[in-house]
Amino acid sequence: MLPADFLIEHASLIATCAGPAPRAGRAQREIGALENGAIASHRGVIVYVGPADRLGAAIELQSDARRLDASGCTVVPGFVDAHTHVVFAGDRRAELQRRLAGATYAEIAAAGGGILNTVAATRAASEEELASQTRARLDRMLACGTTTCEAKSGYGLTTESELRQLRVLRALDAEHAIDVVPTFLGAHEVPPEYRDRRRAYVDLVVHEMIPRVAAEGLAEWCDVFCEHGVFTPDEAVEILEAGARAGLKSRIHADELASSGGCHVAARVNAPAADHLIYADESCADALRAANTCAVLLPIASFYLKLRRFAPARMFIDRGVPVALATDMNPGGGFSPSMPFAMSLACCSMDMTLEEALMAATLNAAWSLDRAHLVGSLEAGKLMDAVVVDGELTDLLAVGAHSLRAVVKRGAIVSGKAHA
C-alpha cells in the first residue's frame, strides 16, 4: 500500500484527461470521465486515481492527511495557460475604451499606444515593482484555476530590461503557487530607437540577447511575433534557429492580424507550438499537423481586441491538429485571467465541444509547454494539480458565476471556498 497525505473524495465526476499527449481529432474529446472516484496524493504527487471503493486497498491515508469533500462536484486537472504576457508595468485599459468607441488596433498603435506604450513603462520599472504587479496577476490567475502558466518577456526590448523581466519570472516561479514556464520574447516588436535600422535590432536579439538569456538559464523557450510590420518569416526563422542553437525551444506568434506566414515558419523549425492563428487556413493546418505542432488558440484576445473573427478551431481539430487554449493575459488585449472564460469562448465562438475545450486547457496545453509528463491530467505519478468545480462540468462555462470550490496545487488547497 502507498502512503497518502491528501485526498479528494466523494466527487460526482472526475475528468482525468488521462492518456497519451497531445490529443488530436476525435481523441481530443476523450476526457477519461470517472464517476464516484477518488484521488490521493503524497508529497504533492498523485498516487491513486480510481473508484472510491478500491481506495482502501490501494493507499494508506496518513493520520494527519488533508481530506477535501467534493460531494456534488466535478474534479478536473489544474488549468495550464500556455500563452501569457503577465510580466509588465503600466496600464493600457484606456485603449479598451478607445476600441469600444471604434478605434482599431492599428490606429491605437499608430497614436503611440499598443506594445510600445507598455515597453516605456516596463523599462522604467524596477525588478521589485515588476514582481509586485506580476504577483497580483498570478494571484488572479490562480483563483481562476490556473496552476501552470507560460510567461513571456517582450516588454523591454533592450538586453537588460528583457533579462530583468525573466529574472522576475524566475523569482516568482520559486515563490508562487503557480508553476511559471519562462519564454524569451525579445522579438515582440522593433523598438523606436531601431525603427530605421531594424537589421541591427535583429542582430541584437540574435547575437546578444539570446546568448545572455541562455547563459543565465532564464528561459526555456524563444518566441517571435511574426506579423506584417513586425518580424518577417525570414527574420522569425533566423531568430528561432538562433534560440535553438542556444538550447531554447521554439514557439511563435503566428497569423494573428493577417495571413503572415507564421504557421509555415512554425512547421519549418518544428516548433511544438504556434499561437493565435486567427488567419490560418487549411494549408496551415496541414503544415502544423505534419510538423506535430500544437495550435495554441487565444479567443480572449480576439474578444477584447474586437477582431470580429476567431481562430478556426473546428478546422484544426477536424484536420488532426492538436488544439490548446490560453488567455493571452496582457495589458492591451488579454484582460481576463480566466481559463474557464477562454473555454467558454472556445465553445461558443470557435465551435469546440466542452470536452475538446477541457482537453485544450489541460493536457494539450501542458504538452505544448513540454510539461505533459508532469501536469495536464490526473494520473498517478503526476503533480496533484486539480480544480474542484461546484456542480457539473458545464458549470465551468458559467462566466462570472464563481463556480470553483477549490484549486489544488501540489496537494495543497491554494484557492477557493475550501482554502484554509
TORKOL-414871 format. One record per residue (C-alpha): x negated, y negated, z negated; residue number from 1; residue in one letter. Coordinates in nm, 3 decimals, padded with zeros to 5 digits, always signed. Layout:
<recs>
REC       xx       yy       zz  resi  resn
REC        X        Y        Z   NUM     A
...
</recs>
This chain:
<recs>
REC       xx       yy       zz  resi  resn
REC  +00.000  +00.000  +00.000     1     M
REC  -00.116  -00.352  +00.080     2     L
REC  -00.107  -00.635  -00.175     3     P
REC  +00.114  -00.938  -00.105     4     A
REC  +00.135  -01.277  -00.277     5     D
REC  +00.407  -01.439  -00.065     6     F
REC  +00.739  -01.303  +00.060     7     L
REC  +01.018  -01.434  +00.282     8     I
REC  +01.323  -01.219  +00.215     9     E
REC  +01.696  -01.188  +00.293    10     H
REC  +01.663  -01.359  +00.633    11     A
REC  +01.962  -01.307  +00.862    12     S
REC  +01.728  -01.304  +01.161    13     L
REC  +01.354  -01.318  +01.218    14     I
REC  +01.243  -01.422  +01.566    15     A
REC  +00.895  -01.271  +01.555    16     T
REC  +00.790  -01.365  +01.911    17     C
REC  +00.555  -01.068  +01.872    18     A
REC  +00.373  -00.911  +02.163    19     G
REC  +00.123  -00.998  +02.435    20     P
REC  +00.047  -01.356  +02.537    21     A
REC  +00.113  -01.555  +02.740    22     P
REC  +00.471  -01.466  +02.829    23     R
REC  +00.593  -01.540  +03.180    24     A
REC  +00.906  -01.478  +03.383    25     G
REC  +01.180  -01.284  +03.207    26     R
REC  +00.936  -01.179  +02.934    27     A
REC  +00.942  -01.540  +02.809    28     Q
REC  +01.290  -01.464  +02.669    29     R
REC  +01.177  -01.167  +02.456    30     E
REC  +01.161  -01.321  +02.109    31     I
REC  +01.143  -00.994  +01.912    32     G
REC  +01.461  -01.052  +01.711    33     A
REC  +01.468  -00.861  +01.381    34     L
REC  +01.784  -00.854  +01.168    35     E
REC  +01.776  -00.814  +00.790    36     N
REC  +01.400  -00.829  +00.788    37     G
REC  +01.124  -00.945  +00.556    38     A
REC  +00.779  -01.095  +00.599    39     I
REC  +00.499  -01.062  +00.343    40     A
REC  +00.151  -01.210  +00.338    41     S
REC  -00.166  -01.201  +00.132    42     H
REC  -00.404  -01.495  +00.108    43     R
REC  -00.230  -01.664  +00.399    44     G
REC  -00.235  -01.369  +00.639    45     V
REC  +00.071  -01.161  +00.728    46     I
REC  +00.056  -00.802  +00.603    47     V
REC  +00.411  -00.690  +00.677    48     Y
REC  +00.691  -00.780  +00.918    49     V
REC  +00.978  -00.538  +00.941    50     G
REC  +01.304  -00.410  +00.795    51     P
REC  +01.368  -00.518  +00.440    52     A
REC  +01.449  -00.163  +00.330    53     D
REC  +01.097  -00.047  +00.421    54     R
REC  +00.916  -00.330  +00.245    55     L
REC  +00.869  -00.147  -00.084    56     G
REC  +00.691  +00.144  +00.081    57     A
REC  +00.453  -00.082  +00.269    58     A
REC  +00.339  -00.351  +00.026    59     I
REC  +00.281  -00.409  -00.343    60     E
REC  +00.414  -00.750  -00.441    61     L
REC  +00.188  -00.915  -00.698    62     Q
REC  +00.349  -01.023  -01.025    63     S
REC  +00.286  -01.392  -00.953    64     D
REC  +00.390  -01.375  -00.587    65     A
REC  +00.597  -01.661  -00.445    66     R
REC  +00.933  -01.546  -00.304    67     R
REC  +01.130  -01.754  -00.054    68     L
REC  +01.500  -01.668  -00.032    69     D
REC  +01.603  -01.707  +00.333    70     A
REC  +01.964  -01.599  +00.288    71     S
REC  +02.176  -01.726  +00.576    72     G
REC  +01.864  -01.845  +00.758    73     C
REC  +01.666  -01.771  +01.072    74     T
REC  +01.287  -01.748  +01.050    75     V
REC  +01.067  -01.841  +01.346    76     V
REC  +00.691  -01.886  +01.387    77     P
REC  +00.542  -02.220  +01.292    78     G
REC  +00.556  -02.451  +01.592    79     F
REC  +00.242  -02.511  +01.795    80     V
REC  +00.232  -02.860  +01.950    81     D
REC  -00.001  -02.816  +02.246    82     A
REC  -00.043  -03.180  +02.356    83     H
REC  -00.064  -03.486  +02.130    84     T
REC  -00.242  -03.821  +02.114    85     H
REC  -00.189  -03.851  +01.741    86     V
REC  -00.509  -04.041  +01.653    87     V
REC  -00.482  -04.410  +01.739    88     F
REC  -00.436  -04.757  +01.591    89     A
REC  -00.193  -05.030  +01.684    90     G
REC  +00.178  -05.044  +01.762    91     D
REC  +00.346  -05.032  +02.104    92     R
REC  +00.709  -04.998  +02.000    93     R
REC  +00.782  -05.329  +02.170    94     A
REC  +00.709  -05.156  +02.501    95     E
REC  +01.002  -04.924  +02.441    96     L
REC  +01.226  -05.225  +02.403    97     Q
REC  +01.091  -05.362  +02.732    98     R
REC  +01.163  -05.030  +02.905    99     R
REC  +01.514  -05.031  +02.764   100     L
REC  +01.554  -05.375  +02.919   101     A
REC  +01.448  -05.240  +03.260   102     G
REC  +01.068  -05.274  +03.280   103     A
REC  +00.879  -04.984  +03.435   104     T
REC  +00.569  -04.807  +03.304   105     Y
REC  +00.361  -04.969  +03.583   106     A
REC  +00.496  -05.318  +03.511   107     E
REC  +00.416  -05.289  +03.142   108     I
REC  +00.063  -05.168  +03.217   109     A
REC  +00.004  -05.449  +03.466   110     A
REC  +00.101  -05.702  +03.199   111     A
REC  -00.166  -05.573  +02.963   112     G
REC  +00.037  -05.305  +02.789   113     G
REC  +00.004  -04.930  +02.808   114     G
REC  -00.306  -04.732  +02.721   115     I
REC  -00.542  -05.030  +02.722   116     L
REC  -00.330  -05.205  +02.456   117     N
REC  -00.394  -04.912  +02.223   118     T
REC  -00.760  -04.899  +02.324   119     V
REC  -00.818  -05.251  +02.193   120     A
REC  -00.654  -05.172  +01.858   121     A
REC  -00.832  -04.839  +01.820   122     T
REC  -01.173  -04.983  +01.897   123     R
REC  -01.119  -05.238  +01.620   124     A
REC  -01.008  -04.982  +01.359   125     A
REC  -01.238  -04.820  +01.106   126     S
REC  -01.251  -04.444  +01.050   127     E
REC  -01.061  -04.495  +00.724   128     E
REC  -00.783  -04.691  +00.897   129     E
REC  -00.756  -04.435  +01.175   130     L
REC  -00.744  -04.149  +00.926   131     A
REC  -00.474  -04.311  +00.714   132     S
REC  -00.248  -04.382  +01.012   133     Q
REC  -00.306  -04.041  +01.169   134     T
REC  -00.245  -03.858  +00.841   135     R
REC  +00.100  -04.014  +00.817   136     A
REC  +00.184  -03.897  +01.169   137     R
REC  +00.070  -03.545  +01.089   138     L
REC  +00.295  -03.552  +00.783   139     D
REC  +00.595  -03.628  +01.005   140     R
REC  +00.500  -03.352  +01.247   141     M
REC  +00.470  -03.104  +00.960   142     L
REC  +00.816  -03.196  +00.833   143     A
REC  +00.948  -03.106  +01.179   144     C
REC  +00.793  -02.759  +01.162   145     G
REC  +00.459  -02.806  +01.341   146     T
REC  +00.185  -02.602  +01.176   147     T
REC  -00.080  -02.620  +01.452   148     T
REC  -00.139  -02.905  +01.695   149     C
REC  -00.377  -03.011  +01.966   150     E
REC  -00.502  -03.370  +01.929   151     A
REC  -00.694  -03.584  +02.179   152     K
REC  -00.930  -03.874  +02.163   153     S
REC  -00.898  -04.114  +02.455   154     G
REC  -00.808  -04.447  +02.297   155     Y
REC  -01.165  -04.567  +02.253   156     G
REC  -01.328  -04.532  +02.595   157     L
REC  -01.672  -04.607  +02.454   158     T
REC  -01.903  -04.337  +02.329   159     T
REC  -01.895  -04.447  +01.966   160     E
REC  -01.519  -04.506  +01.949   161     S
REC  -01.447  -04.169  +02.111   162     E
REC  -01.676  -03.999  +01.861   163     L
REC  -01.505  -04.189  +01.579   164     R
REC  -01.162  -04.055  +01.677   165     Q
REC  -01.294  -03.700  +01.697   166     L
REC  -01.464  -03.729  +01.358   167     R
REC  -01.132  -03.840  +01.210   168     V
REC  -00.963  -03.537  +01.361   169     L
REC  -01.230  -03.308  +01.218   170     R
REC  -01.182  -03.456  +00.871   171     A
REC  -00.804  -03.430  +00.889   172     L
REC  -00.822  -03.071  +01.009   173     D
REC  -01.014  -02.991  +00.691   174     A
REC  -00.771  -03.163  +00.455   175     E
REC  -00.424  -03.148  +00.614   176     H
REC  -00.185  -02.853  +00.618   177     A
REC  -00.164  -02.869  +00.998   178     I
REC  -00.449  -02.700  +01.182   179     D
REC  -00.583  -02.954  +01.432   180     V
REC  -00.736  -02.842  +01.763   181     V
REC  -00.958  -03.127  +01.896   182     P
REC  -00.978  -03.237  +02.259   183     T
REC  -01.216  -03.494  +02.411   184     F
REC  -01.030  -03.729  +02.648   185     L
REC  -01.282  -03.996  +02.732   186     G
REC  -01.138  -03.981  +03.085   187     A
REC  -00.800  -04.116  +02.975   188     H
REC  -00.835  -04.445  +03.159   189     E
REC  -01.105  -04.664  +03.312   190     V
REC  -01.170  -04.938  +03.054   191     P
REC  -01.154  -05.304  +03.157   192     P
REC  -01.529  -05.356  +03.144   193     E
REC  -01.575  -05.082  +03.405   194     Y
REC  -01.290  -05.168  +03.642   195     R
REC  -01.531  -05.300  +03.907   196     D
REC  -01.777  -05.013  +03.861   197     R
REC  -01.571  -04.703  +03.794   198     R
REC  -01.850  -04.475  +03.915   199     R
REC  -02.059  -04.598  +03.624   200     A
REC  -01.781  -04.504  +03.382   201     Y
REC  -01.754  -04.151  +03.523   202     V
REC  -02.130  -04.123  +03.478   203     D
REC  -02.095  -04.243  +03.119   204     L
REC  -01.834  -03.974  +03.046   205     V
REC  -02.036  -03.700  +03.215   206     V
REC  -02.389  -03.785  +03.107   207     H
REC  -02.346  -03.950  +02.767   208     E
REC  -02.006  -03.888  +02.609   209     M
REC  -01.971  -03.516  +02.680   210     I
REC  -02.325  -03.429  +02.563   211     P
REC  -02.276  -03.630  +02.241   212     R
REC  -01.939  -03.468  +02.171   213     V
REC  -02.082  -03.121  +02.232   214     A
REC  -02.396  -03.186  +02.026   215     A
REC  -02.184  -03.277  +01.722   216     E
REC  -01.938  -02.993  +01.781   217     G
REC  -01.649  -03.239  +01.771   218     L
REC  -01.418  -03.089  +02.035   219     A
REC  -01.312  -02.755  +02.178   220     E
REC  -01.152  -02.894  +02.490   221     W
REC  -01.222  -03.150  +02.762   222     C
REC  -00.927  -03.326  +02.924   223     D
REC  -00.885  -03.580  +03.206   224     V
REC  -00.594  -03.793  +03.325   225     F
REC  -00.578  -03.705  +03.694   226     C
REC  -00.337  -03.961  +03.836   227     E
REC  -00.319  -04.222  +04.112   228     H
REC  -00.505  -04.529  +03.989   229     G
REC  -00.676  -04.339  +03.707   230     V
REC  -00.906  -04.044  +03.793   231     F
REC  -00.909  -03.875  +04.131   232     T
REC  -00.906  -03.497  +04.178   233     P
REC  -01.276  -03.501  +04.270   234     D
REC  -01.362  -03.707  +03.962   235     E
REC  -01.148  -03.476  +03.747   236     A
REC  -01.333  -03.169  +03.875   237     V
REC  -01.668  -03.335  +03.809   238     E
REC  -01.572  -03.427  +03.452   239     I
REC  -01.418  -03.089  +03.366   240     L
REC  -01.711  -02.899  +03.511   241     E
REC  -01.948  -03.114  +03.305   242     A
REC  -01.740  -03.031  +03.000   243     G
REC  -01.753  -02.661  +03.081   244     A
REC  -02.133  -02.671  +03.112   245     R
REC  -02.140  -02.825  +02.763   246     A
REC  -01.916  -02.549  +02.624   247     G
REC  -01.584  -02.737  +02.632   248     L
REC  -01.278  -02.559  +02.773   249     K
REC  -01.072  -02.738  +03.036   250     S
REC  -00.721  -02.883  +03.031   251     R
REC  -00.574  -03.163  +03.238   252     I
REC  -00.303  -03.430  +03.259   253     H
REC  -00.157  -03.342  +03.599   254     A
REC  +00.113  -03.474  +03.832   255     D
REC  +00.289  -03.684  +03.570   256     E
REC  +00.377  -04.001  +03.758   257     L
REC  +00.335  -03.873  +04.114   258     A
REC  +00.201  -03.573  +04.302   259     S
REC  -00.165  -03.636  +04.224   260     S
REC  -00.328  -03.301  +04.296   261     G
REC  -00.392  -03.236  +03.929   262     G
REC  -00.233  -02.892  +03.926   263     C
REC  -00.470  -02.779  +04.201   264     H
REC  -00.763  -02.915  +04.002   265     V
REC  -00.647  -02.701  +03.709   266     A
REC  -00.639  -02.395  +03.932   267     A
REC  -00.979  -02.477  +04.084   268     R
REC  -01.154  -02.496  +03.746   269     V
REC  -00.946  -02.211  +03.595   270     N
REC  -00.810  -02.435  +03.321   271     A
REC  -00.594  -02.247  +03.069   272     P
REC  -00.355  -02.544  +03.056   273     A
REC  -00.217  -02.805  +03.296   274     A
REC  +00.005  -03.063  +03.126   275     D
REC  +00.303  -03.283  +03.228   276     H
REC  +00.358  -03.152  +03.586   277     L
REC  +00.669  -03.363  +03.643   278     I
REC  +00.599  -03.387  +04.017   279     Y
REC  +00.475  -03.030  +04.063   280     A
REC  +00.618  -02.823  +04.347   281     D
REC  +00.621  -02.454  +04.442   282     E
REC  +00.265  -02.467  +04.575   283     S
REC  +00.153  -02.600  +04.236   284     C
REC  +00.335  -02.319  +04.059   285     A
REC  +00.179  -02.056  +04.280   286     D
REC  -00.168  -02.202  +04.225   287     A
REC  -00.122  -02.207  +03.849   288     L
REC  +00.009  -01.852  +03.845   289     R
REC  -00.289  -01.729  +04.047   290     A
REC  -00.527  -01.903  +03.803   291     A
REC  -00.339  -01.774  +03.494   292     N
REC  -00.284  -02.134  +03.385   293     T
REC  -00.009  -02.227  +03.140   294     C
REC  +00.225  -02.515  +03.233   295     A
REC  +00.245  -02.736  +02.923   296     V
REC  +00.557  -02.949  +02.964   297     L
REC  +00.637  -03.267  +02.772   298     L
REC  +01.006  -03.358  +02.804   299     P
REC  +00.993  -03.615  +02.523   300     I
REC  +00.757  -03.828  +02.734   301     A
REC  +00.996  -03.812  +03.031   302     S
REC  +01.279  -03.912  +02.798   303     F
REC  +01.114  -04.214  +02.636   304     Y
REC  +00.936  -04.334  +02.950   305     L
REC  +01.273  -04.328  +03.129   306     K
REC  +01.119  -04.146  +03.424   307     L
REC  +01.461  -04.009  +03.524   308     R
REC  +01.316  -03.670  +03.601   309     R
REC  +01.172  -03.380  +03.404   310     F
REC  +00.916  -03.115  +03.488   311     A
REC  +01.065  -02.823  +03.684   312     P
REC  +01.052  -02.567  +03.404   313     A
REC  +01.302  -02.333  +03.568   314     R
REC  +01.095  -02.321  +03.885   315     M
REC  +00.778  -02.243  +03.689   316     F
REC  +00.941  -01.962  +03.494   317     I
REC  +01.110  -01.812  +03.800   318     D
REC  +00.774  -01.809  +03.981   319     R
REC  +00.597  -01.634  +03.694   320     G
REC  +00.410  -01.926  +03.536   321     V
REC  +00.396  -01.920  +03.155   322     P
REC  +00.550  -02.236  +03.012   323     V
REC  +00.464  -02.411  +02.685   324     A
REC  +00.615  -02.720  +02.525   325     L
REC  +00.461  -03.013  +02.339   326     A
REC  +00.572  -03.350  +02.201   327     T
REC  +00.307  -03.576  +02.362   328     D
REC  +00.307  -03.765  +02.032   329     M
REC  +00.156  -04.101  +02.128   330     N
REC  +00.204  -04.477  +02.080   331     P
REC  +00.362  -04.552  +02.417   332     G
REC  +00.599  -04.275  +02.519   333     G
REC  +00.584  -03.993  +02.266   334     G
REC  +00.783  -04.149  +01.986   335     F
REC  +00.916  -03.824  +01.841   336     S
REC  +00.700  -03.583  +01.637   337     P
REC  +00.966  -03.312  +01.664   338     S
REC  +00.910  -02.985  +01.846   339     M
REC  +01.282  -02.899  +01.795   340     P
REC  +01.365  -03.217  +01.989   341     F
REC  +01.129  -03.105  +02.267   342     A
REC  +01.310  -02.770  +02.267   343     M
REC  +01.648  -02.943  +02.288   344     S
REC  +01.541  -03.146  +02.590   345     L
REC  +01.386  -02.836  +02.749   346     A
REC  +01.718  -02.651  +02.718   347     C
REC  +01.950  -02.935  +02.818   348     C
REC  +01.737  -03.121  +03.076   349     S
REC  +01.497  -02.857  +03.213   350     M
REC  +01.728  -02.553  +03.238   351     D
REC  +01.537  -02.338  +02.989   352     M
REC  +01.716  -02.087  +02.771   353     T
REC  +01.684  -02.122  +02.395   354     L
REC  +01.469  -01.809  +02.380   355     E
REC  +01.238  -01.941  +02.652   356     E
REC  +01.205  -02.273  +02.469   357     A
REC  +01.121  -02.099  +02.143   358     L
REC  +00.850  -01.892  +02.310   359     M
REC  +00.720  -02.209  +02.476   360     A
REC  +00.697  -02.382  +02.138   361     A
REC  +00.518  -02.095  +01.967   362     T
REC  +00.329  -01.808  +02.132   363     L
REC  +00.274  -01.964  +02.476   364     N
REC  +00.168  -02.293  +02.322   365     A
REC  -00.075  -02.105  +02.097   366     A
REC  -00.217  -01.920  +02.399   367     W
REC  -00.269  -02.248  +02.585   368     S
REC  -00.491  -02.358  +02.294   369     L
REC  -00.676  -02.025  +02.267   370     D
REC  -00.504  -01.963  +01.932   371     R
REC  -00.267  -01.675  +02.014   372     A
REC  -00.482  -01.435  +01.811   373     H
REC  -00.414  -01.647  +01.501   374     L
REC  -00.074  -01.814  +01.535   375     V
REC  +00.235  -01.839  +01.754   376     G
REC  +00.407  -01.519  +01.641   377     S
REC  +00.495  -01.339  +01.319   378     L
REC  +00.277  -01.029  +01.330   379     E
REC  +00.051  -00.851  +01.084   380     A
REC  -00.299  -00.996  +01.097   381     G
REC  -00.189  -01.347  +01.199   382     K
REC  -00.152  -01.650  +00.976   383     L
REC  +00.165  -01.675  +00.769   384     M
REC  +00.289  -01.987  +00.950   385     D
REC  +00.667  -01.996  +00.966   386     A
REC  +00.972  -02.220  +00.986   387     V
REC  +01.288  -02.128  +00.798   388     V
REC  +01.595  -02.262  +00.978   389     V
REC  +01.914  -02.323  +00.784   390     D
REC  +02.162  -02.122  +00.990   391     G
REC  +02.123  -01.967  +01.332   392     E
REC  +01.857  -02.017  +01.596   393     L
REC  +02.082  -02.261  +01.782   394     T
REC  +02.074  -02.492  +01.479   395     D
REC  +01.722  -02.588  +01.585   396     L
REC  +01.883  -02.781  +01.870   397     L
REC  +02.097  -02.997  +01.638   398     A
REC  +01.892  -03.315  +01.683   399     V
REC  +01.863  -03.517  +01.363   400     G
REC  +02.050  -03.264  +01.153   401     A
REC  +01.765  -03.174  +00.912   402     H
REC  +01.812  -02.804  +00.979   403     S
REC  +01.478  -02.684  +00.837   404     L
REC  +01.495  -02.529  +00.492   405     R
REC  +01.121  -02.478  +00.465   406     A
REC  +00.793  -02.498  +00.653   407     V
REC  +00.531  -02.241  +00.556   408     V
REC  +00.160  -02.277  +00.631   409     K
REC  -00.088  -02.000  +00.544   410     R
REC  +00.155  -01.851  +00.296   411     G
REC  +00.239  -02.175  +00.113   412     A
REC  +00.559  -02.380  +00.135   413     I
REC  +00.434  -02.718  +00.255   414     V
REC  +00.756  -02.898  +00.352   415     S
REC  +01.132  -02.872  +00.334   416     G
REC  +01.407  -02.820  +00.082   417     K
REC  +01.217  -02.538  -00.087   418     A
REC  +00.895  -02.741  -00.117   419     H
REC  +00.766  -02.746  -00.471   420     A
</recs>
